[in-house]
């Protein structure tokens, strides 16, 4: 490592700016304002709280999860759904399906969600209903 010189580079958070002074740092610096964006190699995974209701709206559980997949796995267990059953997650208030990790991460803490079976259809009140509960000819698109 002889002959290798290390230059001083301050560690900055994303969006922080510094005024660079050539005399105090190194000869490679300029007098311009330098904006440094920190590159995060590994983002910290944060577990967040959600309130998940079963398909009949009889049981509500508080669940802390780090990802959509993690939340579904924990909800299946806590709400006593059968192993291997196909499910999907919706916002309880309006039935919007949560099927994307990016959208899931944008939800606020303590969002109320509902875990439905694959053949269930969300409804505004009462339990979800299934396509088997209504005639296919009654459904209008």
matplotlib code that plots the C-alpha trace (Angstrom):
import matplotlib.pyplot as plt

x = [0.0, 3.0, 2.6, -1.2, -2.7, -6.2, -8.3, -10.6, -14.3, -16.9, -19.8, -23.0, -26.7, -28.8, -29.4, -26.9, -24.6, -21.2, -19.2, -15.8, -12.7, -9.7, -7.3, -8.9, -9.7, -7.4, -6.1, -8.8, -11.7, -13.2, -14.7, -18.2, -21.0, -21.0, -24.1, -23.5, -26.0, -25.3, -25.6, -27.2, -25.9, -28.3, -31.4, -32.5, -35.7, -38.3, -41.2, -44.4, -47.8, -51.0, -54.6, -55.8, -59.4, -60.5, -62.9, -66.0, -65.0, -65.2, -61.5, -59.1, -55.4, -52.5, -49.6, -46.1, -44.5, -41.5, -43.0, -46.2, -45.2, -44.4, -47.7, -49.7, -47.8, -48.4, -52.1, -52.7, -51.4, -53.0, -56.4, -56.3, -56.7, -56.0, -52.5, -52.0, -55.2, -54.9, -55.5, -55.2, -55.1, -57.3, -57.8, -60.8, -62.3, -62.6, -61.5, -58.4, -56.1, -52.7, -50.6, -47.4, -44.6, -44.0, -47.6, -47.6, -44.5, -46.4, -49.3, -49.3, -48.8, -52.0, -53.7, -56.8, -56.5, -58.7, -57.4, -59.7, -59.8, -59.0, -62.6, -63.9, -65.2, -64.9, -68.1, -68.6, -70.4, -70.6, -68.5, -67.0, -69.0, -67.9, -68.7, -70.4, -72.8, -74.1, -75.1, -72.5, -75.3, -75.9, -72.5, -72.3, -69.1]
y = [0.0, 2.3, 5.2, 5.1, 8.3, 8.4, 11.5, 12.7, 12.3, 13.2, 10.8, 12.5, 11.5, 11.7, 15.2, 16.8, 19.4, 20.7, 23.7, 22.4, 24.4, 23.3, 24.3, 22.2, 19.0, 18.1, 19.4, 17.6, 19.6, 22.7, 25.8, 24.8, 23.6, 19.8, 17.7, 14.2, 11.4, 8.5, 5.1, 2.6, -0.9, -2.6, -1.0, -1.7, -3.7, -2.2, -4.2, -2.3, -2.9, -3.7, -4.7, -7.8, -9.0, -12.4, -12.9, -13.0, -9.8, -11.7, -11.8, -8.9, -9.3, -6.9, -8.2, -6.7, -7.6, -6.5, -7.4, -8.3, -12.0, -11.9, -10.3, -12.9, -15.8, -14.5, -13.6, -17.1, -18.5, -16.0, -16.1, -20.0, -20.3, -23.8, -24.6, -24.1, -22.1, -19.4, -15.9, -12.3, -9.1, -6.0, -2.7, -3.3, 0.1, -0.1, -3.5, -2.3, -5.3, -5.1, -7.3, -5.3, -4.9, -1.3, -0.4, -2.4, -0.4, 2.8, 2.0, 3.8, 2.0, 0.3, 0.1, -2.1, -5.0, -8.0, -11.5, -13.1, -16.6, -16.7, -17.1, -14.4, -11.1, -8.1, -6.4, -3.1, -4.7, -8.1, -11.0, -11.4, -13.5, -16.1, -16.6, -19.8, -17.7, -15.8, -16.9, -16.1, -14.5, -12.0, -10.5, -7.5, -5.9]
z = [0.0, -0.2, -2.5, -2.2, -0.8, 0.6, 0.0, 2.7, 1.7, 4.3, 4.8, 4.0, 4.1, 1.0, -0.1, 2.2, 0.7, 1.7, 0.7, -0.4, 0.6, -1.5, 1.2, 4.0, 2.0, -0.9, -4.2, -6.2, -4.7, -6.3, -4.8, -6.1, -3.9, -4.0, -3.5, -2.5, -2.7, -0.5, -2.2, 0.1, -0.7, 1.7, 2.8, 6.4, 6.5, 8.8, 10.2, 10.2, 11.9, 10.0, 11.0, 9.1, 9.1, 8.0, 5.1, 7.4, 9.2, 12.5, 13.5, 13.4, 14.2, 14.6, 12.5, 12.2, 8.9, 6.7, 3.3, 1.6, 1.4, 5.1, 6.0, 4.0, 5.6, 9.1, 8.4, 7.1, 10.4, 12.8, 11.1, 10.9, 7.2, 5.8, 4.7, 1.0, 0.3, -2.3, -0.9, -1.8, 0.3, -0.1, 1.7, 3.9, 3.3, -0.5, -1.7, -3.5, -4.1, -2.6, -4.9, -5.4, -2.9, -3.9, -3.2, 0.0, 1.2, 0.5, 2.9, 6.2, 9.5, 10.9, 7.5, 7.8, 5.3, 4.6, 3.6, 1.1, -0.5, -4.2, -5.2, -2.8, -3.9, -1.5, -0.4, 1.4, 4.4, 5.9, 4.8, 1.3, -1.1, -3.5, -7.2, -6.1, -3.9, -6.9, -10.4, -13.1, -15.2, -12.4, -12.6, -15.0, -16.1]

ax = plt.figure().add_subplot(projection="3d")
ax.plot(x, y, z, "-o")
ax.set_aspect("equal")
plt.show()
